[in-house]
Amino acid sequence: DYYIAAGFSGHGFMMAPAVAEMVADLVTKGRTDLPVDWYDPYRFERGELRGQALQMG
């Protein structure tokens, strides 16, 4: 199996610790306590488009 966490633009360094914890939880336990609904690729099909929650810089 392969797991890819990508597409963070220039914010990958800042987000890497949380994403690593989230992916490790999902791979080892099949679930995570972190809020992952924003990363669900099927949110677009459901029409769950969201605006920008945080702006850096």
C-alpha positions in Angstrom: 0.0 0.0 0.0 1.0 3.6 -0.6 -0.1 6.7 1.2 0.6 10.2 -0.1 0.1 13.4 1.7 0.8 16.2 -0.8 -0.5 19.5 -2.2 0.4 21.9 0.6 1.9 24.6 -1.5 4.4 26.6 0.6 2.8 25.5 3.9 4.0 21.9 4.0 6.8 22.6 6.5 4.3 24.2 8.9 1.6 21.5 8.4 3.9 18.4 8.3 3.7 17.4 12.0 -0.1 17.5 12.1 -0.4 15.7 8.7 2.1 13.1 9.8 0.1 12.4 12.9 -3.1 12.2 11.0 -1.8 9.9 8.3 -0.1 7.6 10.9 -3.4 7.4 12.8 -5.4 6.5 9.7 -2.9 3.9 8.5 -2.3 2.2 11.9 -5.8 2.6 13.5 -8.1 3.3 10.6 -9.3 6.5 12.3 -8.0 9.7 13.8 -9.2 12.2 16.4 -8.0 15.1 14.3 -10.5 17.0 12.1 -10.0 15.4 8.7 -13.3 16.3 6.9 -11.7 19.3 5.1 -9.3 16.8 3.4 -12.0 14.4 2.1 -11.6 14.4 -1.7 -15.3 13.6 -2.1 -16.3 16.9 -0.5 -16.4 18.5 -4.0 -18.9 15.9 -5.2 -21.1 16.7 -2.2 -20.9 20.4 -2.9 -19.1 21.1 0.4 -17.0 23.9 -0.8 -15.3 25.9 1.9 -13.6 29.3 2.0 -10.2 30.1 3.3 -10.1 29.6 7.1 -6.7 31.2 7.7 -4.4 33.5 5.8 -0.7 33.6 6.5 1.5 36.5 5.6 
